[in-house]
Amino acid sequence: MGTMTINVNDDVEKMFRKVAASVYGKKKGSLGRAISDAMQKWVDDAHQKDIAKNELKLLNTGFSMGKLTFTRDEVHER
């Protein structure tokens, strides 16, 4: 398990602590769990954006299927 020392805006910290307490309770470790979950969600969202960007790039350039080569516009007659 890693340890991080960070600085955040006071208002954001207060709101985050309030929401974390309502979701996870006020017991020991709940703030760390909330932060870990928030960081994981952020990483997952960033990863999904990269996947979407790469897939859109593939759609725009077309695919090569051996002897068959076509673009998305050709398939959908645009």
N, C-alpha and C positions, 0 to 999 in steps of 0.2 A: 504494500500500500504506500502510495506516495504522499508527501507533505508539500503543500503549496502555501506561500504567504502572498496575499494579493491585497490590493487596495481597490475599493469600489466606492461609488457615489453613496453618500449617507442615506439619501432617500431610497435608492435602490436596495441597499442593505436592509433598511427597516421594512420595506414592503416584502422582500424576499423572506426575511425571518418570520414575518407574520403569516405569509402563505405556507411556508414550510412547517410551522407549528400547527396550522390548521389541518394540513394533509398528513404529516408524519407524527404529530404530537410534540410534546416538549421534553421527551426523555433523551438521555445521553445518546449521541450519535445521529440524532434525527436531522440536524443541520447538515452534517457531512453527507448523509444519504441523499438529502434533497439536492445538494450541490452536485454530487456524483450523477444523479439522475438528470439534472439539467445539463450538465456537461455532455453526457452521453447522447441526449436528445440533439444537442447542438452539433455534435460530431456526425450523428446519423443524418441529420438534415443536410449538412454540408456534403456528405458522401452522396446522398440522393441527388443533389443538384449537379454534382460532377457526372454521375451516371446519366442523368437526363441530358446534360450538355453533350456528352459523347454520343448518345443515341440520336439526338437531333442532327448532329454533324453527320452521322452515318446515313440517316434518312435523306439529308440534303445532297450527299455525294453519290448515293446509290449503292447497290451491292453488286458484287461479282459472284455469279453462281456458275462458275466454270464457263461453258460456252454461252450461257445466257447472261446478258448484262442489261440492266434496266434501271431507270430512276423511278422514284416514287411518283413523279408527275406522269410518266409514261404509263404506269400501272393504273393510275386513277384517271387517265385521259384528261389531264389539265393543260 
